[in-house]
Amino acid sequence: MISEREAAKYPFLNDAVTLVETLGLTLEDLMDPGHTKVLDRAERRVAQAIINGEATSELGDTITELLSFPVGNMFITAMGEQFLFRRYALSEAVRAQGLLKDETEERLAKIARLEFGWTLRLVDESLDGRLYRFELLFKDYLRNAAGFREPEWKIVNRLMREGYVLLTRREASRLLQEEIQRRIADLVSRRRQISLPGPLGAKVESLKKFFDENRSRLTGEDLPSELMTEAFPPCIRHAFEGLMAGKRLSHMERFGLTSFLINVGMDIDEIVNLFVSVTDFDEQFTRYQIEHIAGLRGSRTKYTPPTCSTFKTHSVCYNPERLCQHIKHPLSYYRIKVRDIQREQGPESGDEAPNTQAAK
Ligand code: SF4
């Protein structure tokens, strides 16, 4: 049987769900003032997903932490926002991955096999300066890494042996994050929208209001309709100017620049022309990739640029300015800079200023 602490860390595991079921809590029980802490924590889980896209773990009170997960799921389902299903699932999966990467190999393997049906073998091999701890069956690898854009995940760049892909511990936990995200997204989206009574319903209403206040920031609706290159953050400006000068951009620079330009409203044809005219890229292939990032092909997901911390990891962050110290995302930089430029230009300049607090 799973311990209460383990269940609180990974409340989406089947054993954790069983543990919650044995407590036999009803909606009426949850409305009792004795469960206020659970409702508050569930509300925080959802709010963290909305604001940061990443929940934190609060393991000081394990039973509250455990119970708040199904209640948070219930809140998300009741809110009925498709956009939030995916964001919440990602937020919880990233939280879990932060804990998983510090687990022993044996624990990781157990979760992977029993919960997600992976065919996985433990190994202990140092190759090319990397410590490989797992071999994962090719099809399990592909199911989870297929959506990754970084070159190191491409199958041609992987070490393989007899149909198995070698993985480090960090890589295994990252792939598990994908499984967890799918499981949680399925949990919150497959139920019919529900209406919750009493204090539960009040929390849902307050979260809906909170989401509405942040909606335009999250979906990019508050960005100006006209492109303002002078508001580009240093990293994007550097990649953009590098491209114009004919420099060969790294994969991350190309993805970051393309997704940024799409999100700030540059026309697909213009982006294609940009790449094709200054490089020797094949037009058809380039267009396909750009349309994929724009959500017009494949999974139909419109990608946003990576966060500043991902850009930093991949050496794409370049010459950060003072404003960079206060933001976590290149689009936030753009949003604030646009507002500053518009303010300098006077009130007749067009779009209304976005909320800077929310932009962080
Ligand atoms: S801090 Fe962020 S916005 Fe600023 S240069 Fe670095 S990656 Fe770009």
Boltz pocket constraint, residues with backbone or C-beta under 6 A from the ligand:
constraints:
  - pocket:
      binder: B
      contacts: [[A, 233], [A, 234], [A, 235], [A, 236], [A, 307], [A, 308], [A, 309], [A, 311], [A, 312], [A, 316], [A, 317], [A, 318], [A, 319], [A, 320], [A, 321], [A, 324], [A, 325], [A, 327], [A, 328], [A, 329], [A, 330], [A, 333]]
      max_distance: 6.0
